[in-house]
């Protein structure tokens, strides 16, 4: 993934999240912290517990990220407290490969709700949190929702603000599409 992913991972594990509102996405539809851009997008996946379970396992296995072109190190399911490095795989691109450190700040696997939220660590181009939640409503309809609050933090992201914001929007749309495609 990178020259020495294990060393980069150890360094990331030694850091704290780069924002104080850790876990603010856990509540799903709750109020997000002020001072950040907010984003909530969801897609309907189908009906019933089988759809919930299939989509939830995919999301906990980093499927929305992997299905969007990110590599995840180390591999394995999302677990609360786990630190990971994400890298966007742009095959054939000359763009530098950013290593994006994140920590899973909450995870849920209960009847009607499966998912997790991760927060940014120092070295991430943004500051904030993203949540990936599959849920089933009282009518048995299954939804996948991405909730985020963030602000640009790295100099290169701030310098290229319109491009950085477009990339974030496209990534969210691709997360939604990846999970929906997996369930079909």
N, C-alpha and C positions, 0 to 999 in steps of 0.2 A: 504494500500500500504506500508506504513512504520509506525513506532510506532506513530508518530504524523505528518502526511503529511501536515496538514495545517500550522504548525509551520515551517516545512522545506520549504514550499512554500513561506511563508512570508519572511524568511531569504533570499531565492533566489531572490525574487522580489527586495530586497534592494541592490542587487549587480549590477555591470555593466558587460557587456561581457568581457571575459578574453583575448581579442585580439583587436587590433586597427582597422582592416580593415572591420568593420561592414557593411554588405550589398554588399560585393564584389561578391556574387554569383547571384545577382539580374539580371545581364545582360545576363544570359544564356551562350552564347558562348564567353563571354568576357574573358579578361586576368585575371588570378587568381594571388593573391599576391605571391611574392617570399618568400622563407624561410619556406615553407610548402610542404607537400606531396599533390599532386593534383590528383583528380580522377573525371572522367566523364564517365558515363555509361548510355546507353539508350536502350529502347526496343520499338518495333513497337506494337501498340495496335489495330490498325484497321483503319477505314476510316469514316469520317463524324462528324458533330457536335454532334450527339447523343453519340458517343464514347467519344468525348472530354468532354462533360458534365458529363457523368457517371463516367469516370476516375477522372475528376477534383474534383467532389463532394467527392469521396472516398479519394483522397489525402488530401483535405482540412479537412476532418474528421479524420485525422491521420490514415487512413486505411493502408498505407504502414507500419507504425510502429506497429499498432495493429495486422495486418496480419503477422507480423514477430515474434510476441511473446513479444512485449513490452506492458507494461501498461502505460497509459498516465493520469496524474493527474494535474489539474482537467480535467474532460472530457469536450468535446465541440470542435467546429471547430477551426482551426488554424487562429489566428487573429494577425495582426501586433501589437507588444508591449506586447503580452501575454507571461507570464512565465509559464512553465510547468516542471513537474518532470517526467522523463522517468525511468522505471525499467524493466529490462529484466526478464521475467517469465520463469524460468527453472524448471518446475515441476519435483519433485523427486531429484533435484540436491542439493548437500551440499554446492555449491558455495555461497559465500555471495551475498546478493541482493544489487547491487549497485543502488543508487538513483542518477540519472543523470539530473542536472538542465540545462535547455535550455531556450532561449528566441526567440520568432518569431520576426525576424528583418525585414522582408518584407513579404507581401502577395499580390497576384495579382489574380483578377477574371475579366477578360476582354475577348472580342471575340478573340479566337485563343490561349489564354494562361490562365491557372489556376494553381496555386500552391503557394508555400511559401518557405522561407529559415529560418532556425533557427541557432542561434549561441550558443556557449558554454558559460557557466557561471562558476565562481569559484566552484570547487568541481567536475567538469566534468573530466573524465580521459583524455580527449583530449582538445586541444585548436584550435578553428577554426569554420567553418561554413559548413552547408549542405543545399542543395536546392533540392526541389522535384517539378518538373514542368511538367505539361501535356501541350502539344502544338499541334497545327494543322498547317501543312505547306500549301503552296499555292495549292498543288494538293489534299488537303483534307486528307492527311495521318496524323494520330494521333500518337504521340510519348510520352513516359514517360521517363524523364531524371533525373538522380541524379548527382549533381555536388557537389564536396566537396574540401575544402582545410583544412588541419589539421596537427597538430604535437602532439605527445604524451606529456602529461603534468604531470599526476599523477605518483608518484614514482612506484606504482605497475604496471602501464602500461609500463613505461620505462624499468623496471626490466624484464618484460615478453614481450619485444618488438615484437618478432616473433609471439607470440600468439595474442597479441593485434592487430597487423596488419592483421593477418588472420581473427580475429573476425570482424574487420571493413569491410574487403572485403566480408566476408560471409553475413554480415548484408545488404550491398548494393545489393548484388545479390538477397537476399530474399526480399528486398523492391521492386525490379523490378518484381520478380516473383509474389508477392502478388497483385500488381496492375494489371498485365497481367491476372492473374487468375480471379480477380474480374470482369474484362471487358468481359471475355469469356462467 
